[in-house]
């Protein structure tokens, strides 16, 4: 869900700029992400074929690619050190491949930034959790990721997308989009506008709760954790572009948003949208299994609320973009962003109906 750039980039022009082992034998698109162009690269030489992941960073979203890469350098090095000595340590963190000039990224003649990682074998990502066990593993992996970075030395990481989860500013942007109504769409979204405005008082709750700043992933979709093929363990957190300072609950809230509902983010049949309590329980248990040791009592208190807030925030972002004429999120049909908004708001309603029960569960598990 993102803005896209205008000109596709050709990976064949940059593969020679990285220190891959062997000769490049094949390049193919990889994954389902819409932010960056991602390719799988296979190299042949002495021994077994080597595989890598090559990515072009979308600078329409990440305005300062060098800052993104500096964050990733520090984070992967620190997580790698934390995981040293564990079984399969090399598969538990992304490993950057240096460019020919020694840096961990390459800037091509057009000013576009590329980076490469080792390919993690014997593990896969999945678009949706099919069991509570998978949800547990993903949440545990994200909680462990936060825990491993809790002692990252200064300086502070760069804000790769400033105010990314600043819900009051997202609300202000929606109000501006409603006022401007540049495409005359407000009349088509009147129920959604009323839904958002009726809940605007929740926007600042987390920011006003005096929660500690953490290092957070900020895009904790289920498909950003690799699950081991043999054991099912959440072995590696990927897609690190938005790792930056934030609140721990931003990550947990987005897990609730993206993992607990069986419906797609743009599902038009809203009867399919629901917050499945067993998956929420699995997320709480998995996350606290890894993160309980560093979370404060206040952070635990707002775990259930964070799912509602981040889902609401995502909905108002979709709604604002719909009213503005679909200028940020890529759309594939008329009213696509409005469909996405409706899905998020339906999930908010489902969370609201179960919120008391969710809070009781958190209190029971967290103690």
NORBEL-V73691 format. One record per run of one state. SS is the DSSP state (~ for helix, > for strand, _ for the rest). FROM is the first residue (numbers start at 1). LEN is the number of residues. If there is no record, write none. Layout:
ss=[SS | SS]
from=[FROM | FROM]
len=[LEN | LEN]
This chain:
ss=[_ | ~ | _ | ~ | > | _ | > | _ | > | _ | > | _ | ~ | _ | ~ | _ | > | _ | > | _ | > | _ | > | _ | > | _ | ~ | _ | ~ | _ | ~ | _ | ~ | _ | > | _ | ~ | > | _ | > | _ | > | _ | ~ | _ | ~ | _ | ~ | _ | ~ | _ | ~ | _ | ~ | _]
from=[1 | 11 | 14 | 15 | 18 | 19 | 23 | 30 | 37 | 45 | 50 | 57 | 65 | 84 | 89 | 92 | 96 | 97 | 99 | 100 | 106 | 108 | 113 | 119 | 123 | 125 | 132 | 150 | 167 | 181 | 186 | 199 | 200 | 203 | 214 | 217 | 222 | 225 | 229 | 234 | 238 | 244 | 247 | 248 | 260 | 270 | 273 | 277 | 292 | 297 | 302 | 303 | 325 | 336 | 367]
len=[10 | 3 | 1 | 3 | 1 | 4 | 7 | 7 | 8 | 5 | 7 | 8 | 19 | 5 | 3 | 4 | 1 | 2 | 1 | 6 | 2 | 5 | 6 | 4 | 2 | 7 | 18 | 17 | 14 | 5 | 13 | 1 | 3 | 11 | 3 | 5 | 3 | 4 | 5 | 4 | 6 | 3 | 1 | 12 | 10 | 3 | 4 | 15 | 5 | 5 | 1 | 22 | 11 | 31 | 1]
